[in-house]
Amino acid sequence: MASGNFGHCVMTSNNDCCVRLFDVETCRPRQRLPFNFAVNYATLRPAGAAPGGGAVAAVVGDDPLTWLVDLRCGVQVRLVLLLSV
């Protein structure tokens, strides 16, 4: 559950190529972040993690790339390649 500029919201991810944020009290959609791949998992670091103090989501699909996204504007902050050891 996220808070901050969004109020209290829940973040969901799905294989339909997007991440969504919903308002906790009303269950209404607050934000939709589209991707060009099926999203298998997304997690959230609350306010203060992004440049300028915003919340950041880490979003992954089937490949070893992790997208770090600033939730205030939906812009990719960084793309991280995870390698097996």
trRosetta pair geometry for C-beta under 8 A, 3 or more apart (Angstrom, degrees):
i j d omega theta_ij theta_ji phi_ij phi_ji
1 8 6.1 0 175 -166 114 88
1 9 6.9 162 -160 81 68 34
1 10 5.6 -37 -106 -92 74 65
1 11 7.9 177 -106 5 26 79
1 24 6.7 34 -143 -77 118 130
2 6 5.5 29 112 61 116 140
2 8 7.4 156 83 -150 50 40
2 9 5.1 -18 61 63 96 88
2 10 7.7 174 17 -87 80 17
2 11 6.1 65 -16 -32 116 108
2 21 6.8 -43 40 -135 135 121
2 44 5.3 -93 -75 164 106 157
2 46 6.1 165 -138 -109 73 80
2 55 5.8 51 -149 -148 126 166
2 71 7.3 -82 -153 117 164 172
3 6 6.8 -147 -150 65 21 88
3 7 6.8 -52 -141 157 67 21
3 8 5.2 -13 -97 -91 91 61
3 9 7.5 159 -84 18 42 70
3 46 6.6 5 47 -139 72 122
3 47 7.4 -70 89 -9 65 113
4 46 6.3 153 -30 -173 126 91
4 47 3.7 144 -103 -47 149 131
4 54 7.9 139 135 -145 150 52
4 55 5.9 168 45 -42 150 115
5 47 7.0 129 -4 -94 86 123
5 54 7.3 -36 13 -126 136 83
5 55 7.7 -143 34 -3 99 106
5 72 6.3 38 66 -107 156 94
6 9 4.7 -65 141 4 124 131
6 21 6.2 -69 -158 162 145 147
6 30 6.0 92 -159 143 101 156
6 31 7.4 -74 -121 -6 120 125
6 55 7.3 -44 -6 15 123 146
6 71 7.2 -36 -50 134 133 127
7 23 6.4 15 87 -130 127 91
7 24 7.7 -139 127 21 97 95
7 25 8.0 -61 147 9 131 111
7 30 7.9 -160 48 -108 102 151
8 23 7.4 79 83 -161 65 58
8 24 4.2 -36 116 13 105 135
8 25 7.1 91 68 -24 109 88
9 21 4.6 37 149 178 140 100
9 22 5.9 159 -161 76 88 36
9 23 5.6 -51 -103 -96 87 35
9 24 6.0 -142 -100 -30 28 81
9 30 5.4 -70 -118 19 144 149
10 21 7.1 157 76 -154 38 56
10 22 5.0 -17 57 58 91 95
10 24 6.0 109 -25 -86 93 78
11 19 6.3 1 -172 178 99 105
11 20 7.2 162 -152 86 52 44
11 21 5.3 -25 -96 -97 71 75
11 42 6.1 -106 145 107 121 118
11 44 5.3 136 13 -46 153 130
11 57 6.6 -174 -157 -110 156 127
12 19 7.1 169 84 -158 46 59
12 20 5.1 -10 57 60 95 92
12 21 8.0 173 18 -84 70 28
12 22 6.9 27 -3 -6 111 111
12 42 7.9 78 135 53 18 121
13 18 7.8 -160 -137 105 60 40
13 19 4.9 -24 -95 -106 83 81
13 20 7.9 172 -81 20 37 67
13 39 4.4 -109 -171 127 108 122
13 40 7.3 19 130 94 128 16
13 41 6.1 121 77 -147 151 14
13 42 3.9 142 -54 8 137 108
13 59 7.0 169 -113 -132 138 91
14 18 7.0 1 52 62 93 68
14 20 7.9 8 4 6 109 106
14 39 6.4 53 58 68 34 101
15 38 4.1 3 -153 -162 74 114
15 39 6.8 -153 -96 54 30 55
15 40 7.1 32 -86 -86 80 56
16 38 7.4 53 -20 -128 12 77
16 39 7.8 -31 55 31 48 95
17 34 6.2 24 132 -159 95 74
17 35 5.2 -143 -173 68 73 75
17 36 6.8 15 -155 -124 123 12
17 37 6.4 155 -119 80 88 21
17 38 5.8 -63 -69 -93 68 41
17 39 6.3 125 -127 -11 22 89
18 32 5.6 0 178 -174 136 91
18 33 6.0 154 -161 78 78 50
18 34 4.9 -37 -98 -102 101 52
18 35 6.4 173 -90 14 42 78
18 39 6.6 -112 51 3 13 135
19 32 7.6 157 81 -157 47 46
19 33 4.5 -7 57 56 94 109
19 35 7.4 57 -10 -18 88 113
19 39 5.9 -160 -59 -163 82 173
19 42 4.8 72 -112 -54 128 172
19 57 6.3 149 145 150 166 160
19 59 5.9 -105 -43 -105 138 127
19 69 7.8 161 44 56 146 153
20 29 5.9 -64 -168 -132 116 102
20 31 7.0 166 -154 87 50 56
20 32 5.2 -11 -105 -105 81 72
20 33 7.5 -161 -73 22 36 72
21 29 7.3 99 78 -163 52 62
21 30 4.5 -56 104 64 99 106
21 31 4.3 23 38 46 113 95
21 32 7.9 -138 24 -64 70 38
21 71 7.2 84 -49 -162 146 123
22 27 5.8 -1 172 -156 125 44
22 28 6.7 161 -155 80 79 26
22 29 5.8 -52 -101 -99 73 43
22 30 6.2 159 -119 1 17 91
23 26 4.6 16 94 45 127 94
23 27 6.7 -71 74 -16 76 11
23 28 5.1 9 31 53 116 78
23 29 7.9 0 1 60 83 3
23 30 5.3 116 -47 -54 79 111
24 27 7.7 7 -168 -68 17 53
29 32 6.4 5 -179 -50 130 97
31 71 7.0 113 97 -171 163 89
31 74 7.1 -162 -177 -71 119 108
33 57 7.4 172 32 58 165 149
33 59 7.6 -134 110 -67 134 156
33 69 6.2 88 -162 154 154 161
33 71 7.7 -83 -56 -121 138 70
33 74 5.1 -174 -111 -135 95 100
35 39 5.8 108 39 -60 140 103
35 59 6.6 -164 -67 142 149 144
35 61 7.3 -164 131 -58 143 123
35 67 7.1 -176 -116 24 127 162
37 61 4.0 -28 129 -93 127 167
37 62 7.2 -132 177 20 122 86
37 63 7.6 -74 -153 14 161 104
38 61 5.6 116 73 -143 59 105
38 62 6.8 42 64 -23 102 102
39 42 6.1 -1 176 -40 126 108
39 59 5.8 -51 -133 -168 113 104
39 60 7.5 103 -154 73 66 36
39 61 6.0 -74 -103 -86 35 80
40 60 5.8 -49 58 102 98 82
40 61 5.6 121 -2 -138 96 33
40 62 6.6 114 -33 -62 133 56
41 59 7.6 172 93 -149 52 44
41 60 5.1 -1 60 55 92 101
42 57 5.4 6 -176 179 108 115
42 58 6.7 167 -152 83 57 50
42 59 4.6 -6 -105 -104 97 75
42 60 7.5 -180 -78 20 52 64
43 57 6.9 160 80 -155 35 67
43 58 5.2 -6 57 53 87 99
44 55 6.2 1 -170 175 101 117
44 56 7.4 153 -155 86 54 45
44 57 5.2 -29 -98 -101 70 76
44 58 7.9 -155 -72 18 25 71
44 71 7.5 18 -133 -46 104 146
45 49 4.0 70 113 -52 122 164
45 55 6.6 174 88 -160 56 68
45 56 4.8 0 54 61 105 92
45 57 7.7 -169 21 -81 69 29
45 58 7.5 61 -14 -19 100 97
46 49 7.0 120 74 -13 36 111
46 55 5.4 -49 -156 -113 32 103
47 53 6.1 16 178 163 88 79
47 54 6.4 -66 -130 -155 67 25
47 55 5.1 -46 -70 -61 50 82
48 53 5.3 -15 -100 -147 45 68
48 54 7.9 -166 -18 52 18 13
48 55 7.9 27 23 -83 51 53
49 54 7.3 -64 60 92 68 51
49 55 6.4 45 37 -143 106 35
49 56 4.2 -101 103 12 122 114
50 53 6.9 -17 70 74 76 15
50 54 3.8 -27 56 67 129 88
50 55 6.5 4 -5 66 114 14
50 56 4.7 150 -60 -63 89 96
50 70 4.3 102 -143 -115 152 94
50 71 7.6 -159 -27 20 146 70
50 72 7.0 -150 73 7 154 109
50 77 5.9 -135 -132 -84 95 149
51 54 7.6 -1 65 27 43 96
51 70 7.4 -55 42 -91 77 134
51 77 7.0 164 5 -137 98 117
52 72 7.7 -81 96 31 123 157
54 70 5.1 63 90 -162 140 95
54 71 6.2 -168 162 52 111 73
54 72 4.0 -92 -126 -19 143 120
54 73 7.8 -58 -122 2 174 82
55 70 7.6 121 76 -159 48 52
55 71 4.4 -21 82 36 99 127
55 72 7.1 132 36 -39 74 78
56 68 5.5 -2 -176 -173 119 93
56 69 6.7 146 -158 71 64 42
56 70 6.2 -36 -100 -96 73 48
56 71 6.8 -159 -95 -11 19 91
56 77 6.3 -50 -125 15 114 151
57 68 7.4 163 80 -153 44 46
57 69 4.8 -19 59 59 93 99
57 71 5.7 90 -17 -65 103 105
58 66 5.5 -7 -169 180 98 114
58 67 7.3 149 -158 77 46 49
58 68 5.7 -19 -99 -98 69 70
58 69 8.0 173 -83 17 22 77
59 66 7.1 144 67 -164 41 61
59 67 4.5 -24 62 64 98 102
59 68 7.9 176 18 -80 77 23
59 69 6.1 20 -2 -3 120 121
60 65 7.3 167 -130 91 72 52
60 66 5.2 -31 -82 -107 95 75
60 67 7.5 178 -74 19 43 75
61 65 7.3 6 38 65 94 91
64 81 5.9 54 114 -163 104 68
64 82 4.7 -135 -177 63 95 77
64 83 6.8 70 169 -80 153 38
64 84 7.8 -105 -106 -31 140 79
65 79 5.9 -16 -164 -173 109 99
65 80 7.1 139 -159 74 55 47
65 81 5.9 -30 -99 -98 66 64
65 82 7.7 -177 -88 13 16 80
66 79 7.4 153 77 -161 49 50
66 80 4.4 -20 61 63 101 101
66 81 7.9 -170 19 -77 77 18
66 82 6.1 60 -16 -24 112 111
67 76 5.8 -74 -163 -125 101 105
67 79 5.9 -19 -106 -108 62 75
68 76 7.0 94 72 -164 55 66
68 77 4.6 -64 110 63 100 103
68 78 4.4 12 46 54 123 84
68 79 7.4 -148 20 -73 79 29
68 80 6.6 61 -23 -12 107 108
69 74 6.5 -13 -179 -157 116 39
69 75 6.9 161 -154 83 72 29
69 76 5.7 -46 -99 -101 73 49
69 77 6.4 172 -110 1 15 88
70 73 5.6 15 101 42 112 86
70 74 7.3 -48 80 9 71 11
70 75 5.2 -2 45 60 109 81
70 76 7.9 169 10 -118 80 2
70 77 5.1 106 -38 -56 90 109
71 74 7.1 32 -142 -73 33 49
76 79 6.5 9 176 -54 129 87
